[in-house]
Every structure is written in C-alpha cells, then in structure tokens.
Amino acid sequence: MSLLDSMGLGRDLRDEGAVGQFETAVAAPAVTQAAGDWDRQMLGPLRQQQDYLAGVRGYCAAYMSKNINGEWGPDNTRKLPFDAQHGEGAKGAHVDPEKGGIVFDEPGVWLVSLYTTARWTAYTASWLDTDSVRVTMRAKSPKGQVFDEKILQHLSGKSAVSPTITVPMVVKEAGSYIEVEGWSSRYRWWDGGTKFSMLTVVKQDNRPEKPGALTVSDERKETSQ
C-alpha cells in the first residue's frame, strides 16, 4: 500500500462521480448566471437593434400605367394616377390603383421621391396665364385630410419639363396615402411608364415625431435702436 493509499488519496475520484458532483453543484449556477448576464448585456441590446431595424425597413414604388391628357380635366387639371407597382417586393406600403398612389401601411418617417413628365406641346397659353406647369404632391390621412403638401412649379412654355422632388414626410397613421395632381397653362399630355414617371417611398425611421410646420409666417424686419 502506498503512502497515498494509506491517506485515502489514492482513489480515482472520477470513478465515484465526486468531480462531476462538485462541478454540477458549484459551477452550474455560475455558468447560468454568466449566460444570463451575457443575454441581458449583449444579446438583449442586439435583439432590440434588430427589431428596430426591422421596423425601419420599408419600400414601395409605382409608376403611371397610362399617359394622361391634361385638356380633359377641369381647368387643365388632372390627377396623375401612379397605379402600377414597380418591382416585385414592397414592405410597409402598397400601391392602391383606386387611389392612384401609394398607401402607407406603417407610420414613421418616409423618404418620398416623385418624377413626372409634362410632354412638349404645340398649343398656346392664354395671355392671362403664367405659361407654366405645376405638380402638386399631397400626403393625406386615411380620412382624406391633407397633412403634407409639396408644389413644384416650372415656367415651361411649350417645352417638355420633368418636375422631380425627394423629401421626407412624417406619417402618423397607417392607411395614409400619397396622391399627385398635374396642371398646365397649355393643353398637353402627362407621360407615364417607367421612363417618364415614378413615385417611390423608402422608410427612414419608425418614430412618427416632429412633423414640422406646413406653412410659416413672413419674417419681420427688426428696427435698430
């Protein structure tokens, strides 16, 4: 018998499960706590960031499926119907052919881009008119109330012009939508198809805050003392 055996230290503790029992009773809670800390401090914020980014993703695009004759509307004014979807995928918004524009399915800050084309014309304008083209893009609530509006004005004469704009819009309600209207002092066509028309929305943020003031007052001249 060796000295170790006489002291009771010669046994292989692994055979009796002593080492395993020790690791299970003492180390497991520490591992569980460490895993919980890792989940709370590292994975939790990562999941929150992923959820936020998923909420920010949104896209839709539409174009006019036909050319529109401005002469056939009251006072040369026509609704420009962006009623055909461009691209297979759309998220957070969709094309509504009846409304002739894009409907927002999610609130948030959306970047809206518009591209239109007023065709060349041989018609003349009344001498009372400014001989121009005007495109109005309106953002409306689900009940049809205008909460944002952009007006593009061009001195066109008989030439073709392409009013274009890209602006952010704060959309507070799902079901809000974009519609576009075209006016010309001369009889002319508004061209559709992807070559001459496009309406696109891209989501930038899922927080519909700080919409800004639709109109503001003129500045006042300060008198020096």
ABEGO torsion letter per residue (X at the ends): XBAAAAAGAABBAAAAGAAAAAAAAAAAAAAAAAAAAAAAAAAAAAAAAAAAAAAABBBBBBBBABBBBAAABBGGBBBBBBABBBEABBBGBBBBAAAGBBBBABBEBBBBBBBBBBBBBABBBBAABAGBBBBBBBBBBAAGBBABBBBBBBBAEABBBBBBBBBBBBBABBGBBBBBBBBBABBBBBBBEAAABBBBBBBABABBBGAEBABBBBBBBBBBX
